Amino acid sequence: MTDTFDDASQARTPRLLVVDDDERVRSTHARMVRAFGFEVETASDGIEALAKLAMDIDLVLLDAEMPGMDGFEVARRIREDPQHTYLPIVMVTGRAGREDHRRAIEVGINDFVLKPVDAAEVRLRTRWLLDLKRAYDRLSEHGRELERTVERRTAALRVALEEVTRAKRLTYDAHLDTIRRLMIAAEYKDKDTAGHVERIGTYAHMVAGELGLSPGTVETIQHAAPMHDIGKLGVPESILLKPAELDEREWVLMRSHTTLGARILAGSPSPVIQMGETIALSHHERWDGTGYPNGIAGDAIPLEGRVCAVVDVFDALTMDRPYRRAVPADQVVEMMKANSGAHFDPEVLEAFLGVLDDIVEIRARPLQSRGVEGSAQA
């Protein structure tokens, strides 16, 4: 009796591999399987069987007793390949004792059929095993399609995130460029200080790194420190450029650049400008409390203000000013050491001294043009 494999969803006819060293038995089993409506491949031994697995086999009907490589060894080797983990294996045997069942479980055999085989039994056992395999194949394909979908969506998300990152980077760069141009505008009032604000950012970055601050904080200080003197935009040029010591009234106006700078920078959502506001207000405070504008002392002075206080004094004293010549760097360093714990936070000054050689080297380099017509250069 012919019995076709009835499944409308099956894309192709199942292909079974019949393995038996006896040519007569192998032919009989092959005819039986074809009568079920299946395609058939045959193999006379384990070596041939393993090779023919590449022919998209859906179920193996495997003789247990074969010379050389028996059915148990063939099954074991089939299961060694992850590609065939769920390939159904039905063993045909003349005996099925307890020891055979144990070995069958160990090597991954799914079911037994006893010799002489009963066609109806073989049809039922192969049918349910093929149904099980087909369900697994559908599940595997669904999983693969899900992986492909995830990969496609991940790729699309990655592209979108790259675009967002690029846009944010451009915005951040434009933000920093605006700050740099604001600093250039401040330099127009006092060209003798050209390059000072640029160096202050570099020095502050180095000292903050030596202090072991987080990379984000180090970068923020680098961009915020150049804003320390932005309040000088509100100080008359006659005071900024006076070729002599300032009198008391002029000093009051000059000292106001700290509060003026803080007011100019106040209210920004930018972390860089917020730190710039803090530095503008606090970089003339002193560790012992004798600084201005608020006379605060010690740790009450924001750390970024204490860092800027050190690098600002070094750079300012080693520059020519209208009322004095530059002081040699080694003399400035000795003066600063003498003021550790008075003017300067000892820990910050120690960090400054730790990077002093690099700072002196940078101080000696000519500044590059900033690309703005008329901007000051060293």
C-alpha positions in Angstrom: 0.0 0.0 0.0 1.3 3.4 -0.9 1.1 6.1 1.8 2.2 9.6 0.8 3.6 12.0 3.4 0.7 14.4 3.8 1.7 17.9 4.8 0.7 20.9 2.7 3.3 23.1 4.4 6.2 20.8 3.5 8.3 22.6 0.9 9.8 19.3 -0.5 9.5 15.6 -0.1 11.4 14.3 2.9 14.7 12.4 2.0 15.6 9.4 4.1 18.9 7.6 4.3 18.7 3.8 4.5 22.0 2.3 5.9 22.5 -1.5 5.9 25.5 -3.6 4.9 23.2 -6.3 3.5 22.3 -5.3 -0.1 19.0 -7.4 -0.1 17.8 -5.8 3.2 18.9 -2.4 2.1 16.9 -2.7 -1.1 13.8 -4.0 0.7 13.9 -1.1 3.2 14.5 1.4 0.4 11.4 0.2 -1.5 9.3 0.3 1.7 10.4 3.9 2.3 9.6 5.0 -1.3 6.2 3.5 -0.9 5.6 5.9 2.0 6.2 8.8 -0.5 9.7 9.6 0.6 12.9 10.1 -1.4 15.6 7.6 -0.6 19.3 7.5 -0.5 21.2 4.3 0.5 24.5 3.5 2.1 26.3 0.2 2.5 28.4 1.1 5.5 29.1 3.9 8.1 31.6 5.7 5.9 29.2 6.1 3.0 26.4 7.0 5.4 28.4 9.9 7.0 29.3 11.2 3.5 25.7 11.1 2.2 24.5 13.3 5.2 25.5 16.2 3.0 22.6 15.4 0.7 20.1 17.2 2.9 18.9 14.0 4.7 15.8 14.3 6.9 15.9 10.9 8.7 18.4 8.0 9.0 17.1 4.4 9.1 20.2 2.7 10.5 21.2 -1.0 10.9 22.7 -1.7 14.3 24.9 -4.7 13.3 27.4 -3.7 10.6 31.0 -4.8 10.3 33.7 -2.2 11.0 31.7 0.8 12.1 28.4 -0.4 13.7 25.2 1.6 13.9 26.0 2.9 17.4 29.3 4.4 16.2 27.7 5.9 13.1 25.1 7.6 15.3 27.7 8.9 17.6 29.6 10.5 14.8 26.4 12.0 13.3 25.8 13.7 16.7 29.3 15.1 16.8 28.3 17.5 14.1 26.2 20.3 15.5 24.4 20.6 12.2 22.9 17.2 12.8 22.0 17.6 16.4 18.2 17.1 15.7 18.5 14.7 12.7 16.2 11.8 13.6 17.9 8.4 13.7 15.9 5.2 13.8 17.9 2.1 14.5 16.9 -1.3 13.0 18.1 -4.2 15.2 17.4 -7.8 15.9 17.8 -7.2 19.6 16.8 -4.4 21.9 17.9 -5.2 25.4 18.6 -3.0 28.3 22.2 -2.5 27.3 21.3 -1.6 23.7 18.8 1.0 25.0 21.5 2.5 27.3 24.0 2.7 24.4 21.3 4.2 22.1 20.5 7.0 24.6 24.2 7.7 25.0 24.9 8.1 21.2 21.6 10.0 20.5 19.4 7.4 18.7 15.8 8.5 18.7 13.9 5.2 18.3 14.2 1.4 17.6 12.5 -0.8 15.0 12.9 -4.6 15.5 13.7 -7.0 12.7 11.9 -8.2 10.8 10.5 -4.7 10.3 6.8 -4.0 10.1 6.0 -1.4 7.4 3.2 0.1 9.3 5.3 0.5 12.4 8.2 2.1 10.4 5.7 4.5 8.7 4.3 5.7 12.0 7.7 6.0 13.8 9.3 7.9 10.8 6.2 10.1 10.4 6.2 11.5 14.0 9.9 11.9 14.0 9.8 13.8 10.7 7.0 16.0 12.1 9.2 16.7 15.1 12.2 17.6 12.8 10.0 19.8 10.6 8.8 21.7 13.6 12.4 22.1 14.7 13.5 23.2 11.2 10.7 25.9 11.2 11.7 27.0 14.6 15.4 27.2 13.5 14.5 29.2 10.4 12.3 31.5 12.5 15.3 32.0 14.8 17.6 32.7 11.8 15.1 35.2 10.4 14.8 36.8 13.7 18.6 37.1 13.9 18.7 38.6 10.4 16.0 41.1 11.4 17.9 42.0 14.5 21.1 42.4 12.4 19.2 44.7 10.0 17.7 46.8 12.7 20.9 46.9 14.6 22.7 48.1 11.5 20.0 50.7 10.9 20.2 51.8 14.6 24.0 52.0 14.4 23.8 54.3 11.3 21.2 56.4 13.1 23.4 56.6 16.2 26.4 57.5 14.1 24.4 60.4 12.6 23.3 61.6 16.0 26.9 61.3 17.3 28.2 63.3 14.3 25.5 66.0 14.8 26.3 66.2 18.5 30.0 66.4 17.8 29.5 69.2 15.3 27.4 71.0 17.8 30.0 70.5 20.6 32.8 71.7 18.3 30.7 74.7 17.3 30.1 75.4 21.0 33.8 75.3 21.8 34.6 77.4 18.7 32.2 80.1 19.9 34.0 80.1 23.3 37.4 80.4 21.6 36.2 83.3 19.5 34.8 85.0 22.6 38.3 84.7 24.1 39.9 86.2 21.0 37.5 89.1 21.3 38.7 89.6 24.9 42.3 89.6 23.7 41.7 92.6 21.3 41.5 94.8 24.4 44.9 93.7 25.6 47.1 92.4 22.9 50.1 92.1 25.3 48.3 89.1 26.8 48.0 87.5 23.4 48.2 83.7 23.8 47.8 83.8 27.6 44.3 82.4 27.5 45.3 79.7 25.1 48.2 78.6 27.3 46.1 78.7 30.5 43.8 76.1 29.0 46.7 73.8 28.1 48.4 74.3 31.5 45.1 73.7 33.4 44.5 70.5 31.4 48.0 69.2 32.4 47.7 70.1 36.1 44.2 68.6 36.3 45.5 65.4 34.7 48.4 65.3 37.2 45.9 65.6 40.0 44.1 62.5 38.8 40.8 64.1 37.9 38.5 62.2 35.6 39.1 62.5 31.8 35.8 64.4 31.4 36.7 66.9 34.1 40.2 67.4 32.7 38.7 68.2 29.2 36.2 70.6 30.7 38.8 72.5 32.6 40.9 72.7 29.4 38.1 74.5 27.6 36.8 76.5 30.7 40.0 77.9 32.0 40.6 80.3 29.1 37.5 82.1 30.2 39.0 83.2 33.5 39.6 86.8 32.4 36.5 87.3 30.2 35.3 90.0 32.7 38.1 92.2 31.4 35.8 93.1 28.6 34.2 95.4 31.1 37.4 97.0 32.3 38.5 100.2 30.6 41.5 99.9 28.3 43.1 102.8 30.1 43.4 100.5 33.1 44.3 97.3 31.3 47.1 99.0 29.3 48.3 101.5 31.9 52.2 101.4 31.7 52.4 101.9 35.5 51.1 100.5 38.8 47.4 101.0 39.3 46.1 103.2 42.0 43.5 102.1 44.6 40.5 103.2 42.5 41.9 101.5 39.4 42.6 98.3 41.4 38.9 98.2 42.5 37.9 98.4 38.8 40.5 95.8 37.8 39.4 93.4 40.5 35.8 93.7 39.3 36.7 91.6 36.3 36.1 88.5 38.4 32.4 89.3 39.2 31.9 90.8 35.7 33.1 87.6 34.2 30.9 85.5 36.3 27.9 87.6 35.3 28.8 87.4 31.6 28.9 83.6 31.9 26.0 83.0 34.3 22.9 81.0 33.5 24.4 78.8 30.7 23.3 75.2 30.4 26.7 74.3 29.1 29.0 72.5 31.6 32.0 74.2 30.1 30.6 77.7 30.5 29.3 76.8 34.0 32.8 75.9 35.0 34.1 79.0 33.2 31.8 81.0 35.4 33.2 79.4 38.5 36.8 79.9 37.4 36.1 83.5 36.4 34.8 84.3 39.9 37.3 82.3 42.0 40.7 82.3 40.2 42.0 85.2 42.3 40.9 83.7 45.6 43.9 82.6 47.8 44.3 79.5 49.9 44.8 81.6 53.1 41.6 83.6 52.5 43.3 86.9 51.5 42.2 86.8 47.9 39.2 88.4 46.1 36.4 88.9 45.4 34.9 86.9 48.3 37.9 86.2 50.5 37.1 82.5 50.8 39.9 80.1 51.8 41.1 76.5 51.5 38.7 73.8 50.1 35.9 76.4 50.0 37.6 77.7 46.8 36.4 75.5 43.9 39.2 73.1 42.7 39.1 74.5 39.2 39.6 78.0 40.6 42.6 76.7 42.6 44.1 75.1 39.5 43.6 78.2 37.4 45.1 80.4 40.2 48.4 78.5 39.9 48.8 78.4 36.1 47.5 82.0 35.7 50.2 83.4 38.1 53.0 81.4 36.4 52.0 82.5 32.9 51.2 86.1 33.8 54.5 86.7 35.6 56.6 85.2 32.8 55.0 87.6 30.3 56.0 91.2 29.5 53.4 93.7 30.7 53.1 97.5 30.1 54.4 98.3 33.6 57.1 95.6 34.0 59.3 93.1 32.1 58.8 89.3 32.2 60.2 87.5 35.3 62.4 84.5 34.5 60.5 81.2 34.9 62.9 79.8 37.6 62.4 82.9 39.7 58.6 82.7 39.4 58.7 79.0 40.4 60.7 79.8 43.6 58.3 82.6 44.4 55.3 80.2 44.0 56.9 77.6 46.2 57.4 80.2 48.9 53.6 80.9 48.7 52.5 77.3 49.0 49.8 77.2 51.6 49.4 81.0 51.5 48.5 82.0 47.9 48.3 78.5 46.5 46.7 75.1 47.4 49.8 73.0 48.2 48.4 69.9 46.5 47.7 71.8 43.3 51.1 73.5 43.4 52.7 70.1 43.8 50.8 68.8 40.7 51.9 71.9 38.8 55.6 71.3 39.7 55.1 67.7 38.5 54.4 68.8 35.0 56.6 72.0 35.1 59.1 70.8 32.6 56.4 70.2 30.0 54.8 73.6 30.8 58.1 75.4 30.3 58.6 73.6 27.0 55.1 74.6 25.8 55.7 78.2 27.1 58.7 78.5 24.8 56.8 77.4 21.6 55.4 80.0 19.2 51.6 80.0 19.1 49.8 79.0 15.9 47.5 81.5 14.2 43.9 81.0 15.3 42.5 81.7 11.8 40.8 85.0 12.8 41.9 88.1 11.0 43.7 90.4 13.3 43.8 87.9 16.2 46.8 88.3 18.5 49.8 86.0 18.3 52.8 85.5 20.5 
